[in-house]
């Protein structure tokens, strides 16, 4: 069996199964019950400083 045919057969069977299981694992990881707080915090980053821009890190280092 030549290399191309062997790799093609592997990709059509086991690699497809592996990638599908990996995809399901990622979906379960994202939607697990403990993850909602973390993702809600990350999603709210653009709205943290509604009144004024976020302080510059160099300015906050001088004040400290």
The first five atom37 places (N, CA, C, CB, O) and aatype in JSON, in Angstrom:
{
  "aatype": [20, 20, 20, 20, 20, 20, 20, 20, 20, 20, 20, 20, 20, 20, 20, 20, 20, 20, 20, 20, 20, 20, 20, 20, 20, 20, 20, 20, 20, 20, 20, 20, 20, 20, 20, 20, 20, 20, 20, 20, 20, 20, 20, 20, 20, 20, 20, 20, 20, 20, 20, 20, 20, 20, 20, 20, 20, 20, 20, 20, 20, 20, 20, 20],
  "atom_mask": [
    [1, 1, 1, 1, 1],
    [1, 1, 1, 1, 1],
    [1, 1, 1, 1, 1],
    [1, 1, 1, 1, 1],
    [1, 1, 1, 1, 1],
    [1, 1, 1, 1, 1],
    [1, 1, 1, 1, 1],
    [1, 1, 1, 1, 1],
    [1, 1, 1, 1, 1],
    [1, 1, 1, 1, 1],
    [1, 1, 1, 1, 1],
    [1, 1, 1, 1, 1],
    [1, 1, 1, 1, 1],
    [1, 1, 1, 1, 1],
    [1, 1, 1, 1, 1],
    [1, 1, 1, 1, 1],
    [1, 1, 1, 1, 1],
    [1, 1, 1, 1, 1],
    [1, 1, 1, 1, 1],
    [1, 1, 1, 1, 1],
    [1, 1, 1, 1, 1],
    [1, 1, 1, 1, 1],
    [1, 1, 1, 1, 1],
    [1, 1, 1, 1, 1],
    [1, 1, 1, 1, 1],
    [1, 1, 1, 1, 1],
    [1, 1, 1, 1, 1],
    [1, 1, 1, 1, 1],
    [1, 1, 1, 1, 1],
    [1, 1, 1, 1, 1],
    [1, 1, 1, 1, 1],
    [1, 1, 1, 1, 1],
    [1, 1, 1, 1, 1],
    [1, 1, 1, 1, 1],
    [1, 1, 1, 1, 1],
    [1, 1, 1, 1, 1],
    [1, 1, 1, 1, 1],
    [1, 1, 1, 1, 1],
    [1, 1, 1, 1, 1],
    [1, 1, 1, 1, 1],
    [1, 1, 1, 1, 1],
    [1, 1, 1, 1, 1],
    [1, 1, 1, 1, 1],
    [1, 1, 1, 1, 1],
    [1, 1, 1, 1, 1],
    [1, 1, 1, 1, 1],
    [1, 1, 1, 1, 1],
    [1, 1, 1, 1, 1],
    [1, 1, 1, 1, 1],
    [1, 1, 1, 1, 1],
    [1, 1, 1, 1, 1],
    [1, 1, 1, 1, 1],
    [1, 1, 1, 1, 1],
    [1, 1, 1, 1, 1],
    [1, 1, 1, 1, 1],
    [1, 1, 1, 1, 1],
    [1, 1, 1, 1, 1],
    [1, 1, 1, 1, 1],
    [1, 1, 1, 1, 1],
    [1, 1, 1, 1, 1],
    [1, 1, 1, 1, 1],
    [1, 1, 1, 1, 1],
    [1, 1, 1, 1, 1],
    [1, 1, 1, 1, 1]
  ],
  "atom_positions": [
    [[0.85, -1.18, 0.0], [0.0, 0.0, 0.0], [0.89, 1.24, 0.0], [-0.97, 0.0, 1.23], [1.81, 1.34, 0.81]],
    [[0.63, 2.14, -0.87], [1.45, 3.34, -0.94], [1.1, 4.3, 0.2], [1.28, 4.03, -2.29], [0.05, 4.18, 0.83]],
    [[1.97, 5.23, 0.46], [1.85, 6.13, 1.6], [0.59, 6.98, 1.53], [3.06, 7.03, 1.69], [-0.1, 7.15, 2.53]],
    [[0.29, 7.52, 0.37], [-0.89, 8.37, 0.23], [-2.16, 7.61, 0.6], [-0.99, 8.91, -1.19], [-3.01, 8.13, 1.33]],
    [[-2.31, 6.42, 0.1], [-3.51, 5.63, 0.38], [-3.61, 5.3, 1.85], [-3.51, 4.34, -0.45], [-4.7, 5.33, 2.43]],
    [[-2.49, 4.98, 2.47], [-2.48, 4.67, 3.89], [-2.88, 5.89, 4.72], [-1.1, 4.18, 4.32], [-3.71, 5.78, 5.63]],
    [[-2.3, 7.03, 4.42], [-2.64, 8.25, 5.16], [-4.08, 8.67, 4.9], [-1.69, 9.39, 4.78], [-4.76, 9.16, 5.8]],
    [[-4.55, 8.49, 3.68], [-5.93, 8.84, 3.35], [-6.92, 7.96, 4.11], [-6.17, 8.71, 1.83], [-7.93, 8.44, 4.61]],
    [[-6.61, 6.68, 4.2], [-7.48, 5.76, 4.93], [-7.47, 6.1, 6.43], [-7.04, 4.3, 4.7], [-8.52, 6.06, 7.08]],
    [[-6.31, 6.43, 6.96], [-6.21, 6.83, 8.38], [-6.99, 8.11, 8.64], [-4.73, 7.02, 8.78], [-7.71, 8.2, 9.63]],
    [[-6.86, 9.09, 7.76], [-7.56, 10.36, 7.94], [-9.07, 10.18, 7.82], [-7.08, 11.38, 6.91], [-9.82, 10.86, 8.52]],
    [[-9.52, 9.3, 6.98], [-10.95, 9.08, 6.8], [-11.57, 8.3, 7.95], [-11.2, 8.36, 5.5], [-12.78, 8.36, 8.14]],
    [[-10.78, 7.58, 8.71], [-11.37, 6.76, 9.76], [-10.99, 7.27, 11.15], [-10.93, 5.31, 9.6], [-11.8, 7.91, 11.81]],
    [[-9.79, 6.99, 11.59], [-9.4, 7.28, 12.97], [-9.22, 8.76, 13.25], [-8.14, 6.55, 13.3], [-9.59, 9.22, 14.33]],
    [[-8.66, 9.49, 12.34], [-8.47, 10.92, 12.58], [-9.8, 11.64, 12.63], [-7.57, 11.53, 11.5], [-9.97, 12.57, 13.42]],
    [[-10.74, 11.24, 11.8], [-12.07, 11.83, 11.84], [-12.72, 11.56, 13.19], [-12.94, 11.27, 10.71], [-13.34, 12.45, 13.78]],
    [[-12.59, 10.35, 13.68], [-13.14, 10.01, 14.99], [-12.45, 10.8, 16.09], [-12.99, 8.51, 15.25], [-13.11, 11.31, 16.99]],
    [[-11.13, 10.92, 16.03], [-10.38, 11.67, 17.04], [-10.79, 13.14, 17.05], [-8.88, 11.54, 16.78], [-11.01, 13.71, 18.12]],
    [[-10.9, 13.76, 15.89], [-11.26, 15.17, 15.83], [-12.7, 15.4, 16.29], [-11.08, 15.7, 14.42], [-12.99, 16.44, 16.89]],
    [[-13.6, 14.47, 16.03], [-14.97, 14.6, 16.51], [-15.01, 14.5, 18.03], [-15.86, 13.53, 15.88], [-15.72, 15.27, 18.68]],
    [[-14.27, 13.57, 18.61], [-14.22, 13.44, 20.07], [-13.56, 14.67, 20.69], [-13.45, 12.17, 20.48], [-14.0, 15.13, 21.74]],
    [[-12.53, 15.2, 20.05], [-11.89, 16.42, 20.53], [-12.86, 17.6, 20.52], [-10.65, 16.75, 19.68], [-12.91, 18.38, 21.47]],
    [[-13.64, 17.72, 19.45], [-14.64, 18.78, 19.35], [-15.68, 18.65, 20.46], [-15.33, 18.74, 17.98], [-16.03, 19.65, 21.1]],
    [[-16.16, 17.46, 20.7], [-17.12, 17.26, 21.77], [-16.52, 17.6, 23.13], [-17.63, 15.82, 21.77], [-17.2, 18.16, 23.99]],
    [[-15.24, 17.26, 23.33], [-14.57, 17.6, 24.57], [-14.47, 19.1, 24.78], [-13.19, 16.99, 24.59], [-14.66, 19.58, 25.9]],
    [[-14.17, 19.84, 23.74], [-14.09, 21.3, 23.84], [-15.46, 21.89, 24.16], [-13.55, 21.91, 22.52], [-15.57, 22.8, 24.99]],
    [[-16.49, 21.39, 23.53], [-17.85, 21.89, 23.79], [-18.24, 21.61, 25.24], [-18.87, 21.24, 22.83], [-18.79, 22.49, 25.91]],
    [[-17.96, 20.42, 25.73], [-18.28, 20.08, 27.12], [-17.48, 20.96, 28.07], [-17.99, 18.59, 27.41], [-18.0, 21.41, 29.09]],
    [[-16.21, 21.21, 27.75], [-15.35, 22.03, 28.6], [-15.88, 23.47, 28.69], [-13.91, 22.03, 28.06], [-15.88, 24.06, 29.77]],
    [[-16.32, 24.01, 27.59], [-16.81, 25.39, 27.58], [-18.14, 25.53, 28.31], [-16.94, 25.9, 26.15], [-18.36, 26.51, 29.02]],
    [[-19.03, 24.56, 28.15], [-20.36, 24.65, 28.73], [-20.48, 23.95, 30.08], [-21.36, 24.09, 27.78], [-21.6, 23.72, 30.54]],
    [[-19.38, 23.6, 30.71], [-19.46, 22.97, 32.03], [-19.98, 23.99, 33.04], [-18.07, 22.41, 32.47], [-19.82, 25.19, 32.84]],
    [[-20.6, 23.52, 34.12], [-21.24, 24.46, 35.06], [-20.27, 25.45, 35.71], [-21.93, 23.67, 36.14], [-20.67, 26.59, 35.96]],
    [[-19.05, 25.08, 36.0], [-18.14, 25.98, 36.68], [-17.52, 27.05, 35.8], [-17.07, 25.2, 37.29], [-16.85, 27.95, 36.31]],
    [[-17.72, 26.98, 34.49], [-17.05, 27.9, 33.58], [-17.81, 29.19, 33.35], [-16.81, 27.23, 32.28], [-17.25, 30.14, 32.82]],
    [[-19.07, 29.24, 33.72], [-19.87, 30.41, 33.36], [-19.35, 31.69, 34.0], [-21.32, 30.19, 33.76], [-19.35, 32.73, 33.34]],
    [[-18.9, 31.66, 35.25], [-18.39, 32.85, 35.92], [-17.14, 33.38, 35.21], [-18.07, 32.55, 37.4], [-16.99, 34.58, 35.0]],
    [[-16.26, 32.46, 34.85], [-15.01, 32.86, 34.18], [-15.31, 33.54, 32.84], [-14.1, 31.64, 33.97], [-14.72, 34.57, 32.52]],
    [[-16.2, 32.96, 32.06], [-16.49, 33.51, 30.75], [-17.32, 34.78, 30.83], [-17.2, 32.48, 29.9], [-17.19, 35.65, 29.97]],
    [[-18.18, 34.9, 31.85], [-18.91, 36.14, 32.03], [-17.96, 37.28, 32.38], [-19.98, 35.98, 33.12], [-18.14, 38.4, 31.9]],
    [[-16.97, 37.0, 33.2], [-15.98, 38.02, 33.56], [-15.18, 38.44, 32.32], [-15.03, 37.48, 34.65], [-14.95, 39.63, 32.11]],
    [[-14.77, 37.5, 31.53], [-14.01, 37.81, 30.31], [-14.87, 38.58, 29.31], [-13.49, 36.52, 29.68], [-14.37, 39.49, 28.64]],
    [[-16.13, 38.23, 29.19], [-17.01, 38.9, 28.23], [-17.29, 40.34, 28.63], [-18.32, 38.15, 28.1], [-17.62, 41.16, 27.77]],
    [[-17.17, 40.67, 29.91], [-17.48, 42.03, 30.36], [-16.27, 42.97, 30.33], [-18.04, 41.99, 31.76], [-16.4, 44.12, 30.74]],
    [[-15.14, 42.52, 29.87], [-13.93, 43.35, 29.84], [-14.14, 44.66, 29.07], [-12.78, 42.57, 29.22], [-13.71, 45.71, 29.57]],
    [[-14.76, 44.68, 27.9], [-14.92, 45.95, 27.17], [-15.79, 46.97, 27.89], [-15.5, 45.68, 25.82], [-15.73, 48.16, 27.57]],
    [[-16.6, 46.55, 28.84], [-17.54, 47.46, 29.49], [-17.11, 47.87, 30.89], [-18.89, 46.82, 29.55], [-17.9, 48.49, 31.61]],
    [[-15.91, 47.56, 31.31], [-15.47, 47.86, 32.67], [-15.29, 49.35, 32.91], [-14.19, 47.15, 32.97], [-15.59, 49.83, 34.01]],
    [[-14.83, 50.09, 31.93], [-14.56, 51.51, 32.09], [-15.49, 52.28, 31.15], [-13.05, 51.85, 31.8], [-15.06, 52.76, 30.11]],
    [[-16.75, 52.39, 31.51], [-17.71, 53.06, 30.65], [-17.57, 54.57, 30.71], [-19.12, 52.65, 31.02], [-17.78, 55.24, 29.7]],
    [[-17.22, 55.14, 31.87], [-17.15, 56.59, 32.03], [-15.87, 57.2, 31.47], [-17.28, 56.94, 33.48], [-15.89, 58.3, 30.93]],
    [[-14.78, 56.49, 31.61], [-13.49, 57.01, 31.16], [-12.63, 55.86, 30.68], [-12.76, 57.8, 32.3], [-12.93, 54.7, 30.98]],
    [[-11.59, 56.14, 29.94], [-10.71, 55.06, 29.45], [-9.99, 54.39, 30.62], [-9.69, 55.61, 28.43], [-9.85, 54.97, 31.7]],
    [[-9.54, 53.2, 30.39], [-8.78, 52.47, 31.41], [-7.47, 53.23, 31.66], [-8.49, 50.98, 30.96], [-6.91, 53.81, 30.73]],
    [[-6.98, 53.22, 32.9], [-5.72, 53.9, 33.17], [-4.55, 53.24, 32.46], [-5.47, 53.93, 34.64], [-4.49, 52.02, 32.32]],
    [[-3.63, 54.06, 32.02], [-2.43, 53.55, 31.36], [-1.56, 52.83, 32.39], [-1.64, 54.7, 30.66], [-1.42, 53.31, 33.52]],
    [[-0.99, 51.71, 32.02], [-0.19, 50.95, 32.98], [1.05, 51.73, 33.45], [0.24, 49.62, 32.37], [1.48, 51.55, 34.59]],
    [[1.62, 52.59, 32.58], [2.77, 53.38, 32.98], [2.37, 54.44, 34.0], [3.41, 54.03, 31.76], [3.13, 54.71, 34.93]],
    [[1.21, 55.04, 33.84], [0.74, 56.04, 34.79], [0.43, 55.42, 36.14], [-0.49, 56.75, 34.25], [0.73, 56.0, 37.18]],
    [[-0.16, 54.24, 36.14], [-0.5, 53.61, 37.41], [0.76, 53.15, 38.12], [-1.45, 52.43, 37.18], [0.75, 53.07, 39.35]],
    [[1.83, 52.84, 37.4], [3.09, 52.45, 38.03], [3.75, 53.66, 38.71], [4.04, 51.84, 36.99], [4.37, 53.5, 39.76]],
    [[3.61, 54.87, 38.12], [4.18, 56.07, 38.72], [3.47, 56.44, 40.0], [4.12, 57.22, 37.74], [4.1, 56.89, 40.96]],
    [[2.14, 56.26, 40.02], [1.37, 56.63, 41.19], [1.59, 55.69, 42.36], [-0.1, 56.67, 40.85], [1.43, 56.09, 43.51]],
    [[1.95, 54.49, 42.11], [2.12, 53.5, 43.18], [3.43, 53.62, 43.89], [2.0, 52.13, 42.64], [3.7, 52.85, 44.81]]
  ]
}
